Amino acid sequence: MKKLLALLLTLTSVFAVSLTSGCAKSEGKLVIAVSDGAPTLALFSVMDSVNKLEGYEIEYKVLSGAENIRDYYASGAADCAVMPVNVAAMLYNKGTDLKLMSVNVFGVLYLVGKEDLSSAQDLIGKTVVTIGQGATPDISFKKVLDGNGVEYVDSEEKTNGKVALNYVADAPTAMKTLAQGKADYAILGEPVVTTACKNLGVKIVMDIQKEWSALVGENTFTQAGMVVSKKVYENEALYSALYKKLSLNPEYIVENPAKVKKVIQKFGSSLQVDFTEEILSRCNLGCKASSSIKASLESYFTAILDYKPAFIGGKLPDDGFYY
């Protein structure tokens, strides 16, 4: 009788553990984080159509700024994140668990102002306000200036013979500085560019991506992409399902521009732009597996190494970074 009771208890325990494990799998959560702004557009089709993937409930977190998304992912709070690829490389080189699944944003940076430019030389003696010293807009613009033989200095005041670079914390401050006449031009990213053109009476005078490509090579401006943790890249079915959904986004978002603002705001985006096909085209969205454009990524990283090695963790990431 005791043996029978023990057997029944054992079977009951096994059944309970199995049931609990099954529930945990079906109720598991996958947290996807993204920086507010253009990166949220890379997730539009996923946000609009995916609540669950391979048994995981999807939770979206929209955060402000590249630093916040970096720290949030590094803390382990997110399983996946759309972030600048140089930040991904920096985290990887510091030992953070991740692989770069794909590149999804191929450049959203533009120089805006009231006066047209015939060349970068026209910026000499002018003041340009930009976001964050050592950040992507700063490094990208310096590459363009250097490539065109234009000298620059960090200053809020105009400087003879050089471009004065005035650094501010965020896009609203950059727009305010421009509106107050404290700068001649501003480097902004879409969709903020559209807002600035509408509200400040400025226009796009330089496409940073095109200028970069002329110096470094076509299709080498690989700005932001999706990183995934071991939870995802070791689960082949989950990885494939997520990548497939992401790959549909470039066409899906162009086909549904009227839905974009409502969908991304639902998950916490602060963007107020009414998106059009023209605006979306300037966001240069796509979806390419990191391993398929490794050469382009390394060209981008190598260019960054010339300016600020720490910006990608001091070295090119090894093959384990790519998937």
For each residue, the residues with C-beta under 8 A, 3 or more apart:
1: 4 5
2: 5 6
3: 6 7
4: 1 7 8
5: 1 2 8 9
6: 2 3 9 10
7: 3 4 10 11
8: 4 5 11 12
9: 5 6 12 13
10: 6 7 13 14
11: 7 8 14 15
12: 8 9 15 16
13: 9 10 16 17
14: 10 11 17 18
15: 11 12 18 19
16: 12 13 19 20
17: 13 14 20 21
18: 14 15 21 22
19: 15 16 22 23
20: 16 17 23 24
21: 17 18 24 25
22: 18 19 25 26
23: 19 20 26 27
24: 20 21 27 28
25: 21 22 28 55
26: 22 23 55
27: 23 24 57
28: 24 25 55 56 57
29: 56 57 58 59
30: 53 56 57 58 59 79 80 231 232 238
31: 59 61 77 78 79 80
32: 43 46 58 59 60 61 78 79 80 81 82
33: 60 61 62 63 69 72 73 77 78 80 81 82
34: 39 40 42 43 60 61 62 63 69 81 82 83
35: 39 40 62 63 64 65 66 68 69 82 83 224
36: 39 40 62 63 64 65 268 269 270 271
37: 40 108 189 191 192 271
38: 41 42 105 108 189 190 191 224 283
39: 34 35 36 42 43 82 83 104 105 224
40: 34 35 36 37 43 44 47 62 82 264 267 269 271
41: 38 44 105 253 260 264 280 283 285
42: 34 38 39 82 104 105 224 226 246 249 285 287
43: 32 34 39 40 46 47 60 82 246 249 264
44: 40 41 47 48 249 252 253 256 260 263 264
45: 48 49 245 246 248 249 252 253
46: 32 43 49 50 58 242 245 246 249
47: 40 43 44 50 60 263 264 266 267
48: 44 45 252 256 259 263
49: 45 46 245
50: 46 47 53 58 245
51: 57 58
52: 55 56 57 58
53: 30 50 56 58 238 241 242 245
54: 235 237 238 241
55: 25 26 28 52
56: 28 29 30 52 53 238
57: 27 28 29 30 51 52
58: 29 30 32 46 50 51 52 53
59: 29 30 31 32
60: 32 33 34 43 47 267 268
61: 31 32 33 34 72 77 78 268
62: 33 34 35 36 40 264 267 268 269
63: 33 34 35 36 68 69 72
64: 35 36 68 270
65: 35 36 68 69 170
66: 35 69 70 83 84 87 135 136
67: 70 71
68: 35 63 64 65 71 72
69: 33 34 35 63 65 66 72 73 81 82 83 87
70: 66 67 73 74 83 87 90 91
71: 67 68 74 75
72: 33 61 63 68 69 75 77 78 81
73: 33 69 70 76 77 78 81 83 91 96 98 227
74: 70 71 91 96
75: 71 72
76: 73
77: 31 33 61 72 73
78: 31 32 33 61 72 73 81 229
79: 30 31 32 228 229 231 232
80: 30 31 32 33 101 226 227 228 229 232 242
81: 32 33 34 69 72 73 78 226 227
82: 32 33 34 35 39 40 42 43 69 104 105 224 225 226 227
83: 34 35 39 66 69 70 73 87 88 224 225 227
84: 66 87 88 136 223 224
85: 88 89 100 103 222 223 224 225 297 300 301
86: 89 90 136 300 301 304 311 312
87: 66 69 70 83 84 90 91
88: 83 84 85 91 92 98 100 225 227 321
89: 85 86 92 93 100 301 312 313 316 317 321
90: 70 86 87 93 94 310 311 312 313
91: 70 73 74 87 88 94 96 98 227 313
92: 88 89 95 96 98 100 313 317 320 321
93: 89 90 312 313 314 315 317
94: 90 91 313
95: 92
96: 73 74 91 92
97: 229 230
98: 73 88 91 92 227 228 229 321
99: 227 228 233 290 320 321 322 323
100: 85 88 89 92 103 225 226 227 290 297 321 322 323
101: 80 225 226 227 228 232 233 239 242 243 246 289 290 323
102: 225 226 243 246 247 287 288 289 290
103: 85 100 106 222 223 224 225 286 287 288 290 293 297
104: 39 42 82 224 225 226 246 249 285 286 287
105: 38 39 41 42 82 108 223 224 225 283 284 285 286
106: 103 209 219 221 222 223 284 285 286
107: 208 209 212 221 223 284
108: 37 38 105 189 190 193 223 282 283 284
109: 136 137 140 141 187 188 189 208 209 223
110: 187 188 189 190 193 204 206 207 208 282
111: 117 128 141 185 186 187 204 205 206 208
112: 178 185 186 187 188 193 196 197 200 202 203 204 205
113: 117 178 184 185 186 202 203 205
114: 201 202 203
115: 122 184 205
116: 203 205
117: 111 113 120 122 123 205 206
118: 121 122
119: 122 148
120: 117 123 144 145 148 150 206 211
121: 118 124 148 149 150
122: 115 117 118 119 126
123: 117 120 126 128 145 150 163 185
124: 121 150 151 161 162 163
125: 158 159 160 161 162 163
126: 122 123 158 163 164 184 185
127: 155 156 157 158 163 164 165 166 182 183 184 185
128: 111 123 141 163 164 165 166 183 184 185 186 187
129: 166 167 168 174 177 178 182 183 185 186 187
130: 137 138 141 165 166 167 168 174 186 187
131: 135 137 138 167 168 169 170 171 174 187 188
132: 135 137 138 167 169
133: 138 154 167
134: 138 139 308 311
135: 66 131 132 138 139
136: 66 84 86 109 139 140 223
137: 109 130 131 132 140 141 187 189 208
138: 130 131 132 133 134 135 141 142 165 167
139: 134 135 136 142 143 304 307 308 311
140: 109 136 137 143 144 208 212 221
141: 109 111 128 130 137 138 144 145 165 187 208
142: 138 139 145 146 152 307
143: 139 140 146 147 212 215 216 303 306 307
144: 120 140 141 147 148 206 208 211 212 215
145: 120 123 141 142 148 150 151 152 163
146: 142 143 149 150
147: 143 144 211 214 215
148: 119 120 121 144 145
149: 121 146
150: 120 121 123 124 145 146 162 163
151: 124 145 161 162 163
152: 142 145 162 163 164 165
153: 159 162 163 164 165
154: 133 164 165 167
155: 127 159 164 165 166
156: 127 164 166 182
157: 127 164
158: 125 126 127 164
159: 125 153 155 162 163 164
160: 125
161: 124 125 151
162: 124 125 150 151 152 153 159
163: 123 124 125 126 127 128 145 150 151 152 153 159
164: 126 127 128 152 153 154 155 156 157 158 159
165: 127 128 130 138 141 152 153 154 155
166: 127 128 129 130 155 156 177 182 183
167: 129 130 131 132 133 138 154
168: 129 130 131 173 174 177
169: 131 132 173
170: 65 131 173 174
171: 131 174 175 188 189 192
172: 175 176
173: 168 169 170 176 177
174: 129 130 131 168 170 171 177 178 183 186 187 188
175: 171 172 178 179 186 188 192 195 196 199 200
176: 172 173 179 180
177: 129 166 168 173 174 180 182 183 186
178: 112 113 129 174 175 181 182 183 185 186 196 200 202
179: 175 176 200
180: 176 177
181: 178
182: 127 129 156 166 177 178
183: 127 128 129 166 174 177 178 186
184: 113 115 126 127 128
185: 111 112 113 123 126 127 128 129 178 205
186: 111 112 113 128 129 130 174 175 177 178 183 196 202
187: 109 110 111 112 128 129 130 131 137 141 174 208
188: 109 110 112 131 171 174 175 192 193 196
189: 37 38 108 109 110 137 171 192 193
190: 38 108 110 193 194 279 282 283
191: 37 38 194 195 271 273 275 279 283
192: 37 171 175 188 189 195 196
193: 108 110 112 188 189 190 196 197 204 282
194: 190 191 197 198 273 279 282
195: 175 191 192 198 199 272 273
196: 112 175 178 186 188 192 193 199 200 202
197: 112 193 194 200 201 202 203 204
198: 194 195
199: 175 195 196
200: 112 175 178 179 196 197
201: 114 197
202: 112 113 114 178 186 196 197
203: 112 113 114 116 197
204: 110 111 112 193 197 207
205: 111 112 113 115 116 117 185
206: 110 111 117 120 144 211
207: 110 204 210 211
208: 107 109 110 111 137 140 141 144 187 211 212 221
209: 106 107 109 212 213 221 284
210: 207 213 214
211: 120 144 147 206 207 208 214 215
212: 107 140 143 144 208 209 215 216 220 221 303
213: 209 210 216 217 218 219 220 221
214: 147 210 211
215: 143 144 147 211 212
216: 143 212 213 220 221 299 300 303
217: 213 220 296 299
218: 213
219: 106 213 293 296
220: 212 213 216 217 296 299 300 303
221: 106 107 140 208 209 212 213 216 284 300
222: 85 103 106 225 293 296 297 300
223: 84 85 103 105 106 107 108 109 136 284
224: 35 38 39 42 82 83 84 85 103 104 105
225: 82 83 85 88 100 101 102 103 104 105 222 290
226: 42 80 81 82 100 101 102 104 242 246
227: 73 80 81 82 83 88 91 98 99 100 101
228: 79 80 98 99 101 231 232 233 239 242 323
229: 78 79 80 97 98 232 233
230: 97 233 234
231: 30 79 228 234 235
232: 30 79 80 101 228 229 235 238 239 242
233: 99 101 228 229 230 239 323
234: 230 231
235: 54 231 232 238 239
236: 239 240
237: 54 240 241
238: 30 53 54 56 232 235 241 242
239: 101 228 232 233 235 236 242 243 323
240: 236 237 243 244
241: 53 54 237 238 244 245
242: 46 53 80 101 226 228 232 238 239 245 246
243: 101 102 239 240 246 247 287 289
244: 240 241 247 248
245: 45 46 49 50 53 241 242 248 249
246: 42 43 45 46 101 102 104 226 242 243 249 287
247: 102 243 244 250 287
248: 45 244 245 251 252
249: 42 43 44 45 46 104 245 246 252 253 285 287
250: 247 253 254 285 286 287
251: 248 254 255
252: 44 45 48 248 249 255 256
253: 41 44 45 249 250 256 257 260 280 285
254: 250 251 257 277 280
255: 251 252
256: 44 48 252 253 259 260
257: 253 254 260 275 276 277 279 280
258: 275
259: 48 256 262 263
260: 41 44 253 256 257 263 264 275 280
261: 264 265 271 272 273 274 275
262: 259 265 266
263: 44 47 48 259 260 266 267
264: 40 41 43 44 47 62 260 261 267 269 271
265: 261 262 268 269 270 271
266: 47 262 263
267: 40 47 60 62 263 264
268: 36 60 61 62 265
269: 36 40 62 264 265
270: 36 64 265
271: 36 37 40 191 261 264 265
272: 195 261
273: 191 194 195 261 279
274: 261
275: 191 257 258 260 261 279 280
276: 257 279 280
277: 254 257 280 281
278: 281 282
279: 190 191 194 257 273 275 276 282 283
280: 41 253 254 257 260 275 276 277 283 285
281: 277 278 284
282: 108 110 190 193 194 278 279
283: 38 41 105 108 190 191 279 280
284: 105 106 107 108 209 221 223 281
285: 41 42 104 105 106 249 250 253 280
286: 103 104 105 106 250
287: 42 102 103 104 243 246 247 249 250
288: 102 103 292 293
289: 101 102 243 292 293 323
290: 99 100 101 102 103 225 293 294 297 321 322 323
291: 294 322 323
292: 288 289
293: 103 219 222 288 289 290 296 297
294: 290 291 297 298 322
295: 298 299
296: 217 219 220 222 293 299 300
297: 85 100 103 222 290 293 294 300 301 322
298: 294 295 301 302 316
299: 216 217 220 295 296 302 303
300: 85 86 216 220 221 222 296 297 303 304
301: 85 86 89 297 298 304 305 312 316 317
302: 298 299 305 306 316
303: 143 212 216 220 299 300 306 307
304: 86 139 300 301 307 308 311 312
305: 301 302 308 309 312 315 316
306: 143 302 303
307: 139 142 143 303 304 311
308: 134 139 304 305 311
309: 305 312 314 315
310: 90 313 314
311: 86 90 134 139 304 307 308
312: 86 89 90 93 301 304 305 309 315 316 317
313: 89 90 91 92 93 94 310 317
314: 93 309 310
315: 93 305 309 312
316: 89 298 301 302 305 312
317: 89 92 93 301 312 313 320 321 322
318: 321
319: 322
320: 92 99 317
321: 88 89 92 98 99 100 290 317 318
322: 99 100 290 291 294 297 317 319
323: 99 100 101 228 233 239 289 290 291
